[in-house]
Amino acid sequence: MRFRTPLALTLTALFSCLASPAHAQDPLTAPPETGAPKLELPPPAQAADLPPPGARATLIVAGLSTTVVSYGLATGVSFLFPELRGSKDLRIPVAGPWMTLGQTGCPTNDPDCSAVPMVLSGVFMVLSGVTQLGGLAIAGEGLFLNTSSGRRPAPKRAASATVRAVPMDFGPGSAGLGFVGSF
């Protein structure tokens, strides 16, 4: 029983000494690059890859409504709890919650206040500030969103009918021939 702690410490020290240190490869002695394929950037966005034209208005409306709802809730709290320090600052959009967060503390008329309401109000102020700012960011994304023109590109058609033979495999020991074409 009394040998457990020294044995554990000894084994830990032994195993940490036996581990080999990691070494980065020296760039001067690195093997030359082989014919590994190089990564290529994806092709530029095509009109079919872009969101439809209505996405811009949807993002703007969603972002502004998120900001307005969060600001409305913060303003309502400022009128419901006027005794909170900095509650009048909540009536300022976007910056108000952050200004109120800086004034978090016990009310002057209650020196024996609990820390729980202060922590909860701080969490709600951060949530309100982030939501208001995030709504404006979503609306800004909607303003600068690149959308398609709404017209779908015409599918490419072959100039004339084409038919070609292709090999087909139906399993082990079998072979076949198929025809593929466009009309």
C-alpha positions as CSV (number, residue, x, y, z in Angstrom):
1,M,0.0,0.0,0.0
2,R,2.7,2.5,0.9
3,F,4.6,1.8,-2.3
4,R,1.8,2.8,-4.7
5,T,2.5,6.5,-4.9
6,P,6.3,6.2,-5.4
7,L,5.7,3.4,-7.9
8,A,3.2,5.5,-9.9
9,L,5.6,8.5,-9.9
10,T,8.5,6.3,-10.9
11,L,6.6,4.7,-13.8
12,T,5.3,8.1,-14.9
13,A,8.9,9.5,-15.0
14,L,10.2,6.4,-16.7
15,F,7.6,6.4,-19.5
16,S,8.0,10.2,-20.0
17,C,11.8,9.7,-20.4
18,L,11.4,6.9,-22.8
19,A,9.1,8.8,-25.2
20,S,11.1,10.1,-28.1
21,P,10.9,13.9,-28.8
22,A,9.2,15.0,-31.9
23,H,11.3,16.7,-34.6
24,A,10.2,18.7,-37.6
25,Q,11.7,17.8,-40.9
26,D,14.5,20.1,-42.0
27,P,13.5,21.9,-45.2
28,L,17.0,21.6,-46.6
29,T,16.9,17.8,-46.4
30,A,13.3,17.3,-47.3
31,P,12.8,14.9,-50.2
32,P,12.0,16.6,-53.5
33,E,8.4,16.9,-54.4
34,T,7.0,14.1,-56.4
35,G,4.5,14.3,-59.2
36,A,1.7,14.7,-56.6
37,P,-1.3,16.6,-58.0
38,K,-1.4,20.2,-57.0
39,L,-4.6,21.5,-55.5
40,E,-6.6,23.7,-57.8
41,L,-9.1,26.3,-56.9
42,P,-12.7,25.6,-57.7
43,P,-14.0,27.3,-60.8
44,P,-15.7,30.7,-60.4
45,A,-19.3,30.7,-59.4
46,Q,-21.7,30.2,-62.2
47,A,-25.1,31.8,-62.4
48,A,-26.7,28.4,-61.5
49,D,-24.6,28.3,-58.3
50,L,-25.8,31.7,-57.0
51,P,-28.8,32.1,-54.8
52,P,-32.0,33.4,-56.4
53,P,-32.8,37.1,-56.5
54,G,-35.3,36.9,-53.7
55,A,-32.6,35.8,-51.2
56,R,-31.3,39.4,-50.9
57,A,-34.6,40.8,-49.7
58,T,-35.2,37.8,-47.4
59,L,-31.8,38.3,-45.7
60,I,-32.4,42.0,-45.2
61,V,-35.9,41.6,-43.8
62,A,-34.7,38.7,-41.5
63,G,-31.7,40.7,-40.2
64,L,-33.6,43.9,-39.5
65,S,-36.5,42.0,-37.9
66,T,-34.0,40.2,-35.6
67,T,-32.5,43.5,-34.6
68,V,-35.8,45.2,-34.0
69,V,-37.2,42.3,-31.9
70,S,-34.1,42.2,-29.7
71,Y,-34.1,46.0,-29.3
72,G,-37.8,45.9,-28.4
73,L,-37.1,43.4,-25.7
74,A,-34.2,45.4,-24.3
75,T,-36.3,48.6,-24.3
76,G,-39.2,46.7,-22.6
77,V,-36.8,45.6,-19.9
78,S,-35.6,49.2,-19.4
79,F,-39.1,50.3,-18.7
80,L,-40.1,47.3,-16.5
81,F,-37.0,47.5,-14.3
82,P,-36.0,51.2,-14.0
83,E,-34.2,50.5,-10.8
84,L,-31.4,48.6,-12.6
85,R,-28.2,50.5,-13.1
86,G,-27.9,51.7,-16.6
87,S,-31.4,50.7,-17.6
88,K,-31.9,53.9,-19.5
89,D,-28.9,53.0,-21.7
90,L,-30.9,49.9,-23.0
91,R,-33.0,52.4,-25.0
92,I,-30.0,53.0,-27.3
93,P,-30.0,50.5,-30.2
94,V,-27.0,48.1,-30.6
95,A,-24.6,50.0,-28.2
96,G,-27.1,50.2,-25.2
97,P,-26.6,46.6,-24.0
98,W,-22.9,47.0,-24.0
99,M,-23.0,50.3,-22.1
100,T,-25.4,48.7,-19.5
101,L,-23.0,45.8,-19.2
102,G,-20.3,48.2,-18.1
103,Q,-22.5,49.5,-15.3
104,T,-23.5,46.1,-13.9
105,G,-23.6,46.2,-10.1
106,C,-25.8,46.4,-7.1
107,P,-28.4,49.2,-6.9
108,T,-27.4,52.0,-4.7
109,N,-30.4,51.5,-2.4
110,D,-29.7,47.8,-1.8
111,P,-26.2,47.1,-0.5
112,D,-27.0,43.5,0.4
113,C,-28.0,42.4,-3.1
114,S,-27.2,38.9,-4.5
115,A,-24.7,38.3,-7.3
116,V,-27.2,36.0,-9.1
117,P,-29.4,38.8,-10.6
118,M,-26.3,40.7,-11.6
119,V,-24.8,37.7,-13.5
120,L,-28.2,36.9,-15.1
121,S,-28.6,40.5,-16.2
122,G,-25.1,40.5,-17.6
123,V,-25.8,37.4,-19.6
124,F,-29.0,38.9,-21.0
125,M,-27.2,42.1,-21.9
126,V,-24.5,40.2,-23.8
127,L,-27.2,38.1,-25.5
128,S,-29.2,41.2,-26.5
129,G,-26.1,43.0,-27.8
130,V,-24.9,40.1,-29.8
131,T,-28.4,39.5,-31.3
132,Q,-28.8,43.2,-32.3
133,L,-25.3,43.2,-33.8
134,G,-25.9,39.9,-35.5
135,G,-29.2,41.1,-37.0
136,L,-27.4,44.1,-38.6
137,A,-24.7,41.8,-39.9
138,I,-27.3,39.5,-41.6
139,A,-28.9,42.6,-43.1
140,G,-25.5,43.8,-44.3
141,E,-24.9,40.4,-45.9
142,G,-28.2,40.8,-47.7
143,L,-27.2,44.2,-49.0
144,F,-23.9,42.8,-50.5
145,L,-25.1,39.4,-51.6
146,N,-24.4,38.4,-55.2
147,T,-27.5,36.8,-56.7
148,S,-28.3,35.2,-60.0
149,S,-30.3,37.2,-62.6
150,G,-33.2,34.8,-62.3
151,R,-32.8,33.4,-65.8
152,R,-31.6,29.9,-66.1
153,P,-28.9,29.2,-68.7
154,A,-30.2,27.2,-71.6
155,P,-29.0,23.6,-71.6
156,K,-26.3,22.9,-74.2
157,R,-27.5,20.7,-77.0
158,A,-25.5,18.8,-79.5
159,A,-25.5,20.2,-83.0
160,S,-26.7,16.8,-84.4
161,A,-27.6,13.4,-83.2
162,T,-24.7,11.4,-81.9
163,V,-24.5,7.7,-81.1
164,R,-21.4,5.9,-79.8
165,A,-20.7,2.4,-78.5
166,V,-19.5,1.9,-74.9
167,P,-18.2,-1.3,-73.2
168,M,-20.5,-2.7,-70.5
169,D,-19.5,-5.0,-67.6
170,F,-22.2,-7.3,-66.1
171,G,-20.0,-9.1,-63.6
172,P,-17.0,-11.5,-63.6
173,G,-16.4,-13.3,-66.9
174,S,-18.9,-11.2,-68.9
175,A,-18.7,-8.4,-71.4
176,G,-21.1,-6.4,-73.3
177,L,-21.6,-3.5,-75.7
178,G,-24.0,-0.7,-75.2
179,F,-25.0,2.4,-77.2
180,V,-25.2,5.9,-75.8
181,G,-26.4,8.9,-77.8
182,S,-28.1,12.3,-77.8
183,F,-30.9,13.3,-80.1
